[in-house]
Amino acid sequence: MARKRRQKKHKLGKAPGALIYTGDQVIDKVQVQQIDFNETDITVTDNPDLETLKAARESNTVSWINIVGLHDVDYIAAVGQAYDLHPLLIEDILNIHHRPGYYDDGAIIAMVLKMLTPDKEDPVSNVEQIAVICGENFVLSFQERPGDVFDPIRERLIRPTTKIRSRKADYLAFALIDAIVDHYLVAIEEFGEKVEELEEALMEGKAERILELLYKYKRDINFLRKVVRPVREIAVQFEKTDVGWLDDATVPFLKDLVDHAEYSAEAIETFRETLNDLLNFYHTQSANKLNDILKVLTIFSVIFIPLSFLAGLYGTNFEFMAELHFTWSWPAFIGLEVIIALGMLYFFRKKGWL
């Protein structure tokens, strides 16, 4: 399934911080899930009111508030005000075409990135922007539409013996970003399998639509590159943040996140180079085939040059040509042309031109 190109809604002439949702409305109503937890207790609240969301900042539990649907600009702005988010940050949340980036004001950490939900047929077909904002005891996540890669995290939160239940909000934010990066790896792996299949088919000369697939895969890998490369920078900045509430126990996990992000970026560069090599190989292979065809045509042309000369010579209308009156003139002429043709073929083969 090909990715749909969505027309961008530009904010030309608008003041910085103007809140405009640049995507398409995909659900009727904003959906909110609030999960409050600590080591012993967990509470899940669907569609809480704004007062409940605001109160989560003052609780002694960790709160994860996941908001699905960005079309209600007033609601997103109200949530942002409740958590003292800068207007420019709220603007970035609503601008789904925004480049992935990192924001840190000493009180909160905000990360805007792309989330992939891989498809076997087209590993890069399902993509949406997601924003993760982390404070001392809360995590806000904003996404465009239902469906994400966080179900394993929700399942771990339900079980009281898991590590995530005893950790702070910074570890939860790490877990969300790590889940997104893990799905990058899944998408890259599935994409890599397709590239390897294409490479094998190209080497064996069995693939159809080679050029079309090569250009499609190049377009896909460039898209993946735009998605994944900035996340490496985000992971590095997350690891090096100096916010006072970051738990030292989370730092090793952030280092591991950086490693995964770097591996993803390096794998994409490898496949990008592979596709360039395959495209060059395809063009070289096509040029060689054309050269072989032209070589055969040239050889036939060269063979027929002396044959045509003799045929033209004896096709003239001069009356006194002694050979024309011999009994075996015609068979001798044909035999001469056959000998010339065979002799030239033998010469070409001996030279290795055939």
C-alpha positions in Angstrom: 0.0 0.0 0.0 1.5 3.3 -1.0 1.7 6.2 1.4 -0.9 8.8 0.8 0.4 12.3 0.2 -1.5 14.7 2.5 -1.7 18.2 1.4 0.0 20.5 3.8 -1.9 23.3 5.4 0.5 26.2 5.5 0.5 28.9 8.2 1.7 31.7 5.9 1.5 35.1 7.6 0.5 33.6 11.0 2.3 34.8 14.1 4.8 32.4 15.8 2.9 30.2 18.2 -0.4 30.3 16.2 -2.2 27.1 16.9 -3.3 25.4 13.7 -3.7 21.7 13.2 -2.1 20.9 9.9 -3.4 17.4 9.4 -6.8 15.8 8.6 -9.4 15.0 11.2 -9.5 11.2 11.5 -11.7 10.7 14.5 -14.9 12.4 15.7 -13.8 13.2 19.2 -10.5 13.4 21.1 -9.8 10.2 23.1 -7.9 10.5 26.3 -6.5 7.7 28.6 -4.9 8.5 31.9 -2.9 5.9 33.7 -1.8 6.7 37.3 0.5 4.2 38.9 3.2 3.5 41.4 4.8 0.3 42.7 1.6 -0.9 44.4 -1.4 0.6 42.7 -2.6 1.5 39.2 -5.7 3.4 38.0 -6.8 3.7 34.4 -9.3 6.5 33.6 -10.8 7.0 30.1 -11.6 10.5 28.9 -11.0 12.3 32.2 -11.9 16.0 32.5 -9.3 18.8 32.4 -9.4 19.2 36.2 -8.5 15.5 36.7 -5.7 15.9 34.2 -4.4 19.0 35.9 -4.6 17.3 39.3 -2.3 14.5 38.1 0.6 17.0 38.3 0.3 17.2 42.1 -0.3 13.5 42.8 2.3 11.2 44.3 2.0 8.7 41.4 3.4 8.7 37.9 0.7 9.7 35.4 0.7 8.8 31.7 -1.8 10.8 29.7 -2.2 9.6 26.1 -4.2 11.9 23.9 -5.5 10.6 20.5 -6.7 13.2 18.0 -5.2 16.6 17.4 -8.0 18.3 15.5 -9.6 19.9 18.6 -7.1 22.7 18.9 -8.8 24.4 21.8 -8.6 21.1 23.8 -5.0 20.6 23.0 -4.3 24.2 24.0 -6.1 23.7 27.3 -4.1 20.6 28.1 -0.9 22.6 27.2 -1.9 25.4 29.6 -2.7 22.9 32.4 0.9 21.6 32.1 2.6 25.0 31.4 3.7 24.0 27.9 5.2 26.8 25.8 2.9 27.9 22.9 5.7 27.1 20.4 5.8 23.6 21.7 2.0 23.3 21.4 2.3 24.6 17.9 4.9 21.9 17.1 2.5 19.2 18.5 -0.3 20.4 16.1 2.0 20.7 13.1 2.2 17.1 12.0 4.7 18.0 9.2 7.2 19.3 11.8 10.7 17.9 11.7 11.4 15.5 14.6 13.0 17.5 17.4 13.9 17.8 21.0 12.9 20.5 23.5 14.2 21.0 27.1 13.4 24.0 29.3 14.8 22.5 32.5 11.4 21.6 33.8 10.1 19.3 31.1 11.5 17.3 28.2 9.6 17.2 24.9 10.3 15.0 22.0 8.5 15.2 18.6 9.1 12.2 16.3 7.4 9.9 13.8 5.9 6.6 14.8 5.9 3.6 12.3 3.4 0.8 12.6 5.0 -1.6 10.0 3.1 -3.4 7.3 4.5 -6.6 5.7 3.5 -5.4 2.3 4.9 -1.9 2.7 7.0 -1.4 5.8 6.8 2.4 5.6 3.2 2.9 4.7 1.8 3.7 8.2 3.4 6.7 9.8 2.2 9.4 12.1 3.6 12.1 14.3 3.8 11.6 18.0 4.9 14.0 20.7 6.1 12.8 24.1 6.4 15.3 26.9 8.0 14.3 30.2 7.9 16.0 33.6 9.0 15.0 37.0 5.9 12.8 37.6 4.0 12.8 34.3 4.2 11.9 30.7 2.0 13.3 28.0 1.8 11.7 24.6 -0.1 13.2 21.7 -0.9 11.2 18.5 -3.1 11.8 15.5 -5.2 8.6 15.3 -6.0 5.4 17.3 -3.5 2.6 17.2 0.1 2.8 18.3 3.0 0.6 19.3 2.5 1.0 23.1 0.4 -2.0 23.9 3.3 -4.0 25.4 4.0 -1.0 27.7 0.4 -1.0 28.8 0.5 -4.7 29.5 3.7 -4.2 31.6 2.1 -1.4 33.6 -0.8 -3.7 34.6 1.7 -6.3 36.1 2.9 -5.1 39.5 6.2 -7.0 39.3 7.6 -5.2 36.2 10.4 -2.7 36.4 8.4 0.1 34.9 5.9 0.1 37.8 8.7 1.0 40.3 10.4 3.6 38.1 9.7 7.3 37.6 8.2 9.2 34.6 11.6 9.5 32.9 11.8 5.7 32.6 8.2 5.7 31.1 9.3 8.3 28.6 12.3 6.2 27.7 10.0 3.1 27.3 7.7 5.0 24.9 10.6 6.2 22.7 12.3 2.8 22.9 9.1 1.1 21.6 9.0 3.6 18.7 12.7 2.9 17.9 12.1 -0.9 18.2 9.5 -0.6 15.5 11.9 1.3 13.3 14.1 -1.7 13.6 11.2 -4.0 12.6 10.4 -1.8 9.6 14.1 -1.6 8.6 14.4 -5.4 8.9 11.3 -6.0 6.7 12.6 -3.4 4.2 16.0 -5.1 4.2 14.4 -8.5 3.3 12.7 -6.9 0.3 16.0 -5.3 -0.8 17.8 -8.7 -0.5 15.0 -10.4 -2.5 15.3 -7.8 -5.2 19.1 -8.2 -5.2 18.9 -12.0 -5.6 16.3 -11.6 -8.4 18.5 -9.0 -10.2 21.6 -11.2 -10.0 19.6 -14.2 -11.4 17.9 -12.1 -14.0 14.4 -13.2 -12.9 12.9 -10.1 -11.5 10.1 -8.1 -13.2 9.6 -4.4 -12.9 13.2 -4.1 -11.7 13.6 -0.4 -12.4 10.2 0.5 -10.9 10.9 -1.4 -7.7 14.4 0.1 -7.4 13.0 3.6 -7.6 10.2 2.8 -5.2 12.6 1.4 -2.7 14.9 4.4 -3.1 12.0 6.6 -2.3 11.0 4.5 0.7 14.6 4.5 2.1 14.9 8.2 1.7 11.6 8.5 3.6 12.9 6.2 6.4 16.1 8.2 6.5 14.1 11.4 7.2 12.1 9.7 9.9 15.0 7.9 11.7 18.0 10.1 11.5 16.6 12.9 13.7 15.7 10.4 16.4 19.4 9.6 16.9 19.9 13.3 17.8 16.8 13.2 20.1 18.1 10.1 21.9 21.6 11.7 22.4 20.0 14.9 23.8 17.7 12.9 26.1 20.7 11.0 27.5 22.7 14.2 28.1 19.8 16.2 29.6 20.6 17.9 32.9 17.0 18.2 34.3 17.1 17.8 38.0 14.5 15.0 38.2 16.2 12.5 35.8 16.9 9.3 37.7 20.5 8.1 37.5 19.2 4.5 37.1 17.6 5.5 33.8 20.8 6.7 32.2 22.1 3.3 31.2 18.8 2.6 29.4 19.1 5.9 27.6 22.6 4.9 26.4 21.1 1.7 25.1 18.4 3.8 23.3 21.1 5.8 21.7 22.8 2.6 20.5 19.5 1.4 18.9 18.9 4.7 17.3 22.4 4.8 15.8 22.1 1.2 14.6 18.8 2.1 12.9 20.4 5.1 11.2 23.5 3.0 10.1 21.3 0.2 8.8 19.3 2.7 6.7 22.6 4.1 5.2 23.7 0.6 4.4 20.5 -0.2 2.5 20.6 3.2 0.8 24.1 2.4 -0.5 23.0 -1.1 -1.5 20.1 0.4 -3.5 22.5 2.8 -5.2 24.8 -0.1 -6.1 21.9 -2.2 -7.4 20.7 0.7 -9.5 24.2 1.2 -11.0 24.4 -2.6 -11.5 21.1 -2.6 -13.3 22.1 0.3 -15.6 25.5 -1.4 -16.3 23.7 -4.7 -17.0 21.3 -3.0 -19.4 24.2 -1.3 -21.1 26.0 -4.6 -21.5 23.0 -6.2 -23.0 22.6 -3.4 -25.5 26.3 -3.6 -26.3 25.9 -7.4 -27.0 23.0 -6.7 -29.3 24.9 -4.0 -31.1 27.9 -6.2 -31.4 25.9 -9.0 -33.1 24.2 -6.5 -35.4 27.6 -5.0 -36.3 29.2 -8.4 -37.0 26.3 -9.3 -39.4 26.7 -5.9 -41.0 30.4 -6.4 -41.5 29.9 -9.9 -43.0 27.4 -8.5 -45.5 29.7 -5.7 -46.7 31.9 -7.9 -49.0 28.9 -10.1 -49.9 27.0 -7.0 -51.0 30.0 -5.7 -52.8 30.3 -8.9 -54.9 26.6 -9.0 -55.5 26.7 -5.4 -56.7 29.7 -6.0 -58.9 28.2 -8.9 -60.7 24.9 -7.1 -60.9 26.2 -4.4 -63.2 25.0 -4.3 -66.8 28.3 -4.6 -68.6 28.0 -7.0 -71.6 31.5 -8.4 -71.6 31.9 -10.2 -68.3 33.5 -13.6 -69.0 32.3 -15.2 -65.7 28.7 -14.7 -66.7 29.0 -17.2 -69.6 30.6 -20.0 -67.6 28.3 -23.0 -66.9 29.1 -23.0 -63.1 29.3 -19.3 -62.6 26.2 -19.1 -60.3 27.1 -22.0 -58.0 30.7 -20.7 -57.9 29.5 -17.3 -56.9 27.3 -18.6 -54.2 30.1 -20.8 -52.9 32.5 -17.9 -52.8 30.0 -15.9 -50.7 29.5 -18.8 -48.3 33.3 -19.2 -47.9 33.7 -15.5 -47.3 31.0 -15.5 -44.7 32.3 -18.6 -42.9 35.8 -17.3 -43.0 34.8 -14.0 -41.4 32.8 -15.8 -38.7 35.8 -18.0 -38.0 38.0 -14.9 -37.7 35.6 -13.2 -35.4 35.3 -16.2 -33.1 39.1 -16.6 -33.0 39.4 -13.0 -31.9 36.9 -13.6 -29.2 34.3 -11.3 -30.6 31.6 -13.9 -30.8 
